[in-house]
Amino acid sequence: MLVQLDGIFKWVQQGGQQIFLLKDINLEVEEGEFISIMGPSGSGKSTLLNVMGMLDTFDEGTYNFLDEPVHNLKEKHRANLYKQYIGFVFQAYHLIDELTVYENLEMPLLYKKIPSSERKAIVADMLDRFNIVGKKDLFPGQLSGGQQQLVGVARALVGKPKLILADEPTGNLNSKQGEEIMELFKKLNEEGVTIIQVTHSEKNAAYGSRTINLLDGRMV
Amino acid sequence: MFKNYLKIAWRSLKKQPFFTFLNTFGLAVGMAGALLISLYVYDELNYNNTFAEGDRIHRAQVDIKFGGQARAYAVTPPILGPTLKNDFPEVESITRFRNWGSMLVRKEGTQKNVKEQNTAHVDPSFFDMFGFDLLKGDVVSALTEPNTLILTRSAAMKHFDINNAVGQTLVLNNDETYRVVGVIEDFPKNSFLRNHSLLMAMEGLESAQQPEWGGNNFNTFFKLSPEASMQEFQPKLQSIFLSYVVPYVQSTFMPGLTVENFHAEGNYLRYSAVALKDLHLSSNRVAELSQNSDMQTVYILSFIGLFLIVLASVNFMNLSTAHSLKRAKEVGVRKTLGSNKTDLVKQFLTESGVITFISLLVAVVLAVIALPYFNQVANKDISIPFLNPIFWGILLVVTLVLGFISGSYPAFFMSRFRPSKVLKGSGQTSVGGSKLRNGLVVFQFAISVFLIISTLVVYQQLQYIQNKDLGFNKEQVVIINDVFAAGDQMQSFKKEVQRIAQVKEATLSSFYPTPSHRTDSGFKIVGASAEDKTIQMQRWQVDHDYVKTIGLKLVAGRDFDRSFGTDSTAMIVNETAVKIMGISPEEALGKQIKLGDAESNDNALTIIGVVQNFHYSSMKDEIGALNLYLSDRATSMAVKLAEGDFSNTLAQIESKWASVAPGQPFDYYFMDESFDETYDAEKRLGSIFVTFTLLSIFIACLGLFGLAAFNAEKRTKEIGVRKVLGASVGQISYRLTLDFLKLVGIGVLVSLPLGWYAMNKWLEDFSYRIQFEWWVLVLAGIIAIGIAILTVSYQSIKAAIVNPIKSLRTE
């Protein structure tokens, strides 16, 4: 079992009241699944994704990732866990503007302390696979939105994660670019990568194997 | 990885040229200022440090209060040196200097004189004590015989090739002949001998052999044995007063003196010593061998240097944390890609390292450019030791430390950002740390206002000195040096000069209110009892035209007058002298005064006039008692010129001089310029204050400007909302500016009492000084706030005129 959420609650105090962001979330994700999370604005989609990505904490419940009890882990261990197994794709791409495409792809490998020659091979392979060899020396500002997101996905994959978490990956793209990214996800999923995406669009959700609907922090 | 850090550091700096410029330039200016100050302080602290066994060398000195005046002398009686050597086994050797100031020097058989500015008679133990060797000549026998001298290399080269200098004969002041027995390397720039170029054998100097304790004219240095300590030696030095000075005074001019009544009148005579290495910074006494500096200036400058660095590094922190908003997204992304806190801290430290390093390079360039100006202001001859690896080592270490200190807060601050927060939406969130930033702004402005206050006070005091009624007229007076070189022709030269149409008056004397010769002696009123106190007075030899030429004002009696045949026994005193006598100026007229140690009344002088007190030494000192009497002896001539073009008149005087004294140098100075030189130290301090105050305000403004830009950016949304709700541009810019003014205002309030206290302390040094007025504080505050308004309002207005649709669209 890749992800196992059991009775997850998350809340904040606002004006003396407890506001629930997540309420009693129970979710199991097997390896190789492609899950879409849907729901209106403020329903807790992104919060759930961040909790699963270990970027955010929760207040109650248990979370096992690859049978490791995340809720019991120290922050440092948690960080190590997601660094190793999770890749993130963002709505606003979040490429580092000061680095070229090549350098952006290389960065996760630097943090993993992978030797230079190996790094080069992996990045070259990735550039090749995404067909962006010609753009490797360009800066993000010189690319279209779709191309930037392509690099974003490539960067998420470069560390060979088991799970990709994508927060509205097509939110800033036009429909054609969006379609390309979804096709890419589908292909990656077929190759064995587990994907969880947050989306507003029924069409995009349809790419997934399963859809989870959220309303006011609760699964419906 | 490090390469990656460097790369991204470089690129993000390039991407934000404005921010990078503010940061580097502010830091570079601060570093350059601090670098120059450090070199200055280093130079000052290392004065007199080059002598081999210098830590054992001390200079004797004496504090005397006698005859109504207290004096601190750097000189002692001639017999003190030999006495120390004979009586105390711990004194290994002694060397005495009898300083003479300038002398005219020519090679025997030639006519043309060359002036050497500083000359002295010195004991032959000089070489051994200070560890000097001779370039030419035998160091063992040098200066053991009368009428021999040694020259420094540059002094020798004015007359002959140094290889055949030894054995040549020189004529000093057209009078005495001396044989050259050695050539010595020029003395170290940062030593008390720096200006000396000619040293004569003490052996031939009669006054040096006198077993007398009355006059203080010899700078006496002694070297203690390695086991001895100055602390233990001090009481022994002190004991000389009882064992030698008291018996001497009793046997000569005050037979009735007892130690008890001497002390009962509040008098004292204390011998002490100052270590050679402390000489330059702690000794400012009468008759120093060369002008010394003081520790206060070193402290003040060190503080200013420190202020600059702190200001610059505060700027850096402020701008970096403010700027971190822009980097928040990057931090978030890096964290999700696997970076941990340490990696980020390292990355940001690398970045601040890069900035400080670039600043260092800029700072060195700035320092090189500013060095000539700085040397001029500080009256130094400092060079940047580019070839010294230690210098670079220190510079690099300091840069690294500075980079680390100023970079660490921003680094730790930024590495704490949480990805789930900063990656939300398009990435704009608020960053914290505003309390610290506000505190830093307060701090910066407190320092700046403090410096502004100091500058205003120093400037006012200087103005006061320049404009104070001095009691004499320094304008349009030229002093011609070394007129004695004309010999018998001196008087006729004066008459010739007086005949020139543009010359109003001329007088011959050795004594002028500007830095020149000084002699003081104890005097007594004729008819006073033996127990009556002597009056310590300056005695100035003048001629009949002195009072008119210098413009002294008589408050009682009359000036010297040729129609009175008796004026050769007449004396004019100043108000202080009369005051010490305890009588009014009118009562003083007709009183007879004789030298304190004179047996008979034969040579007594009669007071015929009293002049208003005039400032003949620095305004740091009270005006002491002084008398004028007639004499034919003079070293220089003062000439009072009519207003108009001086150059023509000077040319005429010079041609007269050439005819009476062919081959003698014509050397003159203007009295007002020389007067100004008396306050060089204060003026230097003034200029240094102004320069560095401007620098520090500049740095503080850079920081404020950057912070205002950041603040405006951070509040774009708020400003947009306010505008939509109907706020005017004026209201918004007022609001934004006011936030900063509050901080500046607090800074001002903090610094006012500090400035008040510190500058009152500084003023206490002057016997004649301005009143510290409250409006100085107000003015300093207004200046600071005014500058702050100018700095901030640009950014505030810029932010306020932005169309709200633009600023609100981001959400």
Boltz contact constraints between the chains, C-beta under 6 A:
constraints:
  - contact:
      token1: [A, 50]
      token2: [B, 420]
      max_distance: 6.0
  - contact:
      token1: [A, 55]
      token2: [B, 419]
      max_distance: 6.0
  - contact:
      token1: [A, 55]
      token2: [B, 420]
      max_distance: 6.0
  - contact:
      token1: [A, 56]
      token2: [B, 420]
      max_distance: 6.0
  - contact:
      token1: [A, 83]
      token2: [B, 338]
      max_distance: 6.0
  - contact:
      token1: [A, 88]
      token2: [B, 336]
      max_distance: 6.0
  - contact:
      token1: [A, 92]
      token2: [B, 426]
      max_distance: 6.0
  - contact:
      token1: [A, 94]
      token2: [B, 333]
      max_distance: 6.0
  - contact:
      token1: [A, 96]
      token2: [B, 330]
      max_distance: 6.0
  - contact:
      token1: [A, 98]
      token2: [B, 8]
      max_distance: 6.0
  - contact:
      token1: [A, 98]
      token2: [B, 11]
      max_distance: 6.0
  - contact:
      token1: [A, 98]
      token2: [B, 12]
      max_distance: 6.0
  - contact:
      token1: [A, 107]
      token2: [B, 337]
      max_distance: 6.0
  - contact:
      token1: [A, 108]
      token2: [B, 337]
      max_distance: 6.0
  - contact:
      token1: [A, 108]
      token2: [B, 338]
      max_distance: 6.0
  - contact:
      token1: [A, 110]
      token2: [B, 1]
      max_distance: 6.0
  - contact:
      token1: [A, 110]
      token2: [B, 4]
      max_distance: 6.0
  - contact:
      token1: [A, 111]
      token2: [B, 338]
      max_distance: 6.0
  - contact:
      token1: [A, 111]
      token2: [B, 339]
      max_distance: 6.0
